[in-house]
Amino acid sequence: MRHAFVSPPHVCHICATVPDAYLAGREWLCGDSLSLADFGVAAPLMYSERLNLPLAQYQHLLAWQATKATPIPA
């Protein structure tokens, strides 16, 4: 079986397009409050700057990351 190599920017596009579109009209990824879905997307985004991921075009995702995917008080 042959596996095609997918470049990191292409993978980033595939993984960022859906949550970005979904967040266009919502505050949270699933329901009306913080959920496991938010943690699942926020966790890898913590490394987006360090990895230089091309996320500039995903304004809804970036806004959500800046406002919702920040440290939550205990």
TORPA-4810 file (N, C-alpha, C, O; in nm, 3 decimals):
<nodes>
NODE_1_0.084_-0.117_0.000_0.000_0.000_0.000_0.089_0.124_0.000_0.182_0.135_0.080_M
NODE_2_0.061_0.216_-0.089_0.138_0.340_-0.098_0.071_0.448_-0.015_-0.052_0.461_-0.015_R
NODE_3_0.151_0.526_0.054_0.101_0.638_0.131_0.150_0.767_0.069_0.270_0.782_0.043_H
NODE_4_0.061_0.857_0.045_0.099_0.986_-0.011_0.148_1.077_0.100_0.090_1.081_0.208_A
NODE_5_0.253_1.150_0.073_0.303_1.248_0.168_0.218_1.373_0.157_0.197_1.424_0.047_F
NODE_6_0.169_1.421_0.269_0.090_1.543_0.272_0.171_1.647_0.347_0.214_1.624_0.460_V
NODE_7_0.193_1.760_0.284_0.275_1.864_0.346_0.205_1.922_0.468_0.082_1.928_0.471_S
NODE_8_0.280_1.966_0.569_0.220_2.022_0.690_0.121_2.136_0.666_0.016_2.137_0.730_P
NODE_9_0.148_2.232_0.575_0.047_2.336_0.553_-0.086_2.280_0.503_-0.192_2.330_0.539_P
NODE_10_-0.079_2.176_0.419_-0.202_2.116_0.369_-0.278_2.046_0.483_-0.400_2.055_0.491_H
NODE_11_-0.207_1.979_0.568_-0.269_1.914_0.683_-0.331_2.019_0.774_-0.443_2.000_0.824_V
NODE_12_-0.261_2.128_0.795_-0.313_2.236_0.878_-0.444_2.290_0.819_-0.540_2.313_0.892_C
NODE_13_-0.447_2.308_0.688_-0.568_2.357_0.621_-0.685_2.260_0.643_-0.796_2.302_0.674_H
NODE_14_-0.659_2.134_0.626_-0.763_2.033_0.642_-0.818_2.036_0.785_-0.939_2.030_0.806_I
NODE_15_-0.729_2.047_0.883_-0.769_2.041_1.023_-0.828_2.172_1.075_-0.901_2.170_1.174_C
NODE_16_-0.799_2.284_1.013_-0.846_2.413_1.063_-0.973_2.462_0.994_-1.047_2.543_1.050_A
NODE_17_-1.000_2.414_0.875_-1.114_2.463_0.798_-1.247_2.435_0.868_-1.332_2.524_0.877_T
NODE_18_-1.267_2.315_0.915_-1.396_2.278_0.975_-1.423_2.354_1.105_-1.529_2.415_1.116_V
NODE_19_-1.331_2.354_1.203_-1.363_2.431_1.324_-1.374_2.580_1.298_-1.454_2.648_1.364_P
NODE_20_-1.298_2.634_1.203_-1.308_2.776_1.172_-1.447_2.809_1.119_-1.509_2.907_1.162_D
NODE_21_-1.497_2.730_1.027_-1.631_2.753_0.972_-1.737_2.735_1.079_-1.834_2.811_1.086_A
NODE_22_-1.720_2.635_1.162_-1.818_2.608_1.267_-1.822_2.723_1.367_-1.930_2.761_1.413_Y
NODE_23_-1.706_2.779_1.403_-1.701_2.887_1.501_-1.747_3.021_1.446_-1.757_3.118_1.521_L
NODE_24_-1.776_3.029_1.317_-1.822_3.154_1.257_-1.950_3.204_1.324_-1.972_3.324_1.333_A
NODE_25_-2.033_3.114_1.370_-2.159_3.156_1.430_-2.178_3.106_1.571_-2.289_3.108_1.624_G
NODE_26_-2.070_3.061_1.633_-2.083_3.002_1.766_-1.972_3.049_1.858_-1.866_3.094_1.815_R
NODE_27_-2.000_3.038_1.987_-1.901_3.075_2.087_-1.814_2.956_2.127_-1.696_2.972_2.158_E
NODE_28_-1.872_2.838_2.126_-1.803_2.715_2.167_-1.816_2.611_2.056_-1.905_2.621_1.972_W
NODE_29_-1.730_2.514_2.057_-1.732_2.410_1.953_-1.849_2.315_1.965_-1.897_2.261_1.865_L
NODE_30_-1.895_2.293_2.086_-2.004_2.197_2.105_-2.096_2.246_2.217_-2.058_2.246_2.334_C
NODE_31_-2.214_2.287_2.183_-2.309_2.333_2.284_-2.289_2.478_2.322_-2.229_2.557_2.248_G
NODE_32_-2.341_2.512_2.439_-2.342_2.651_2.485_-2.237_2.682_2.591_-2.238_2.790_2.649_D
NODE_33_-2.148_2.588_2.616_-2.045_2.611_2.717_-1.923_2.526_2.685_-1.922_2.446_2.591_S
NODE_34_-1.820_2.543_2.766_-1.696_2.469_2.750_-1.723_2.318_2.751_-1.799_2.268_2.834_L
NODE_35_-1.660_2.247_2.659_-1.678_2.102_2.651_-1.546_2.035_2.617_-1.445_2.101_2.592_S
NODE_36_-1.547_1.905_2.617_-1.428_1.827_2.581_-1.382_1.860_2.439_-1.263_1.855_2.410_L
NODE_37_-1.474_1.894_2.351_-1.438_1.932_2.215_-1.346_2.054_2.214_-1.250_2.059_2.136_A
NODE_38_-1.375_2.150_2.299_-1.291_2.269_2.308_-1.150_2.235_2.355_-1.052_2.286_2.301_D
NODE_39_-1.140_2.148_2.454_-1.009_2.105_2.501_-0.934_2.030_2.391_-0.813_2.048_2.374_F
NODE_40_-1.005_1.947_2.317_-0.942_1.869_2.211_-0.883_1.954_2.100_-0.781_1.917_2.042_G
NODE_41_-0.946_2.066_2.070_-0.893_2.155_1.966_-0.789_2.251_2.025_-0.690_2.284_1.960_V
NODE_42_-0.813_2.296_2.148_-0.721_2.392_2.211_-0.583_2.332_2.238_-0.482_2.401_2.226_A
NODE_43_-0.579_2.206_2.275_-0.451_2.144_2.313_-0.346_2.153_2.202_-0.236_2.201_2.230_A
NODE_44_-0.373_2.110_2.080_-0.269_2.121_1.978_-0.244_2.266_1.934_-0.136_2.298_1.886_P
NODE_45_-0.344_2.353_1.950_-0.325_2.493_1.912_-0.224_2.565_2.001_-0.172_2.670_1.964_L
NODE_46_-0.197_2.509_2.119_-0.098_2.569_2.208_0.039_2.577_2.140_0.120_2.663_2.174_M
NODE_47_0.063_2.491_2.045_0.193_2.484_1.978_0.193_2.552_1.841_0.293_2.545_1.770_Y
NODE_48_0.086_2.618_1.804_0.075_2.673_1.669_0.182_2.778_1.638_0.236_2.778_1.528_S
NODE_49_0.213_2.865_1.733_0.317_2.965_1.707_0.455_2.901_1.698_0.534_2.933_1.610_E
NODE_50_0.483_2.810_1.790_0.613_2.743_1.792_0.637_2.666_1.663_0.750_2.657_1.615_R
NODE_51_0.531_2.609_1.608_0.543_2.530_1.485_0.523_2.613_1.359_0.532_2.562_1.247_L
NODE_52_0.497_2.742_1.378_0.473_2.832_1.264_0.362_2.780_1.173_0.376_2.779_1.051_N
NODE_53_0.253_2.737_1.233_0.142_2.686_1.154_0.075_2.802_1.078_0.056_2.910_1.135_L
NODE_54_0.040_2.782_0.955_-0.021_2.888_0.875_-0.170_2.902_0.907_-0.255_2.850_0.835_P
NODE_55_-0.200_2.972_1.014_-0.339_2.985_1.059_-0.399_3.123_1.036_-0.513_3.146_1.074_L
NODE_56_-0.327_3.214_0.975_-0.373_3.352_0.961_-0.508_3.365_0.893_-0.584_3.457_0.923_A
NODE_57_-0.539_3.276_0.802_-0.666_3.288_0.729_-0.786_3.235_0.808_-0.899_3.250_0.763_Q
NODE_58_-0.763_3.176_0.923_-0.872_3.117_1.002_-0.908_3.210_1.118_-0.880_3.181_1.234_Y
NODE_59_-0.972_3.322_1.083_-0.999_3.428_1.180_-1.090_3.384_1.294_-1.071_3.427_1.407_Q
NODE_60_-1.188_3.301_1.266_-1.280_3.256_1.372_-1.208_3.165_1.470_-1.228_3.173_1.592_H
NODE_61_-1.125_3.079_1.418_-1.047_2.989_1.502_-0.948_3.067_1.588_-0.931_3.038_1.706_L
NODE_62_-0.882_3.166_1.529_-0.786_3.247_1.603_-0.855_3.332_1.710_-0.801_3.349_1.819_L
NODE_63_-0.972_3.386_1.679_-1.046_3.464_1.778_-1.090_3.375_1.893_-1.083_3.415_2.009_A
NODE_64_-1.136_3.256_1.862_-1.176_3.160_1.966_-1.055_3.123_2.051_-1.066_3.116_2.174_W
NODE_65_-0.942_3.100_1.987_-0.821_3.065_2.061_-0.782_3.179_2.156_-0.743_3.153_2.270_Q
NODE_66_-0.791_3.301_2.110_-0.750_3.416_2.190_-0.844_3.443_2.308_-0.800_3.492_2.412_A
NODE_67_-0.971_3.412_2.291_-1.069_3.446_2.395_-1.115_3.326_2.479_-1.141_3.340_2.598_T
NODE_68_-1.124_3.212_2.418_-1.181_3.096_2.487_-1.078_2.990_2.523_-1.093_2.921_2.625_K
NODE_69_-0.975_2.975_2.443_-0.877_2.870_2.466_-0.758_2.925_2.543_-0.643_2.897_2.510_A
NODE_70_-0.787_3.001_2.645_-0.685_3.057_2.732_-0.695_2.988_2.867_-0.793_2.918_2.893_T
NODE_71_-0.599_3.006_2.953_-0.607_2.939_3.084_-0.738_2.972_3.157_-0.780_3.087_3.162_P
NODE_72_-0.797_2.870_3.210_-0.925_2.883_3.283_-0.897_2.881_3.432_-0.830_2.790_3.480_I
NODE_73_-0.947_2.979_3.506_-0.924_2.980_3.651_-0.980_2.853_3.716_-1.087_2.805_3.679_P
NODE_74_-0.909_2.802_3.812_-0.954_2.680_3.881_-1.066_2.710_3.978_-1.116_2.619_4.045_A
</nodes>
